[in-house]
């Protein structure tokens, strides 16, 4: 199976004031040195300011690839170190937006995670980046990264190898579902779930219902 590298493990550095309804944001993630324990809700010592929209077992970790960060470095003409996107894991040599929904990675010696869903950009993220129309720009580019569910806990640290251990056969990637959700993709995901190949979080079924309500579906 494929081998890739965990470049950085990032967790909240400090809560920052934010103009949103919560009043603060935990988007300020920065790399930490040494091993970090991973539990079912994410990294030890990490938090989410708004647990309505972030966190939970289906969004325990957020991963973004160096390749995608490099694209934005070129677009924005500034350095974007690990944690800039609010990611917990900056990775290299493995797809995040291009990951197949339900694929599994082994990180280091112990930790196993499962690709769950795309990141939807929000106003807090836009304020963090300081770029006008950032939500639209980020979404239009389609390089959204992926949330991860923790299947097996343990410890990880920068430099760990990442091995892709399982890839479902349905073929629907995080990026495809985010940018071009379709009835065809929906049916592939529903069939994969019915066969026990993937475990979709409840939001997928809400999205399926909305998709079927579209004219012409």
Buried (B, 14 or more C-beta within 10 A) or exposed (E): EEEBBBBBBBBBBEBBEBEBEBEBBBBBBBBBEEBBEBEEBBBEEBBBBBEEBBBBEBBBBBBBBBBBBEBBBEEBEEEBEBBBBBBBBBBBBBBBBBBBBBBBBBBBEBBBBBBBBBBBBBEBBBBBBEBEEBBEBBBEBBBBBBBBBBBBBBBBBBEBEBBBBBBBEBEBBBBBBBBEBBEEBBEBBBEBBEEEBBEBBEEBBEBBEEBEEEEEE
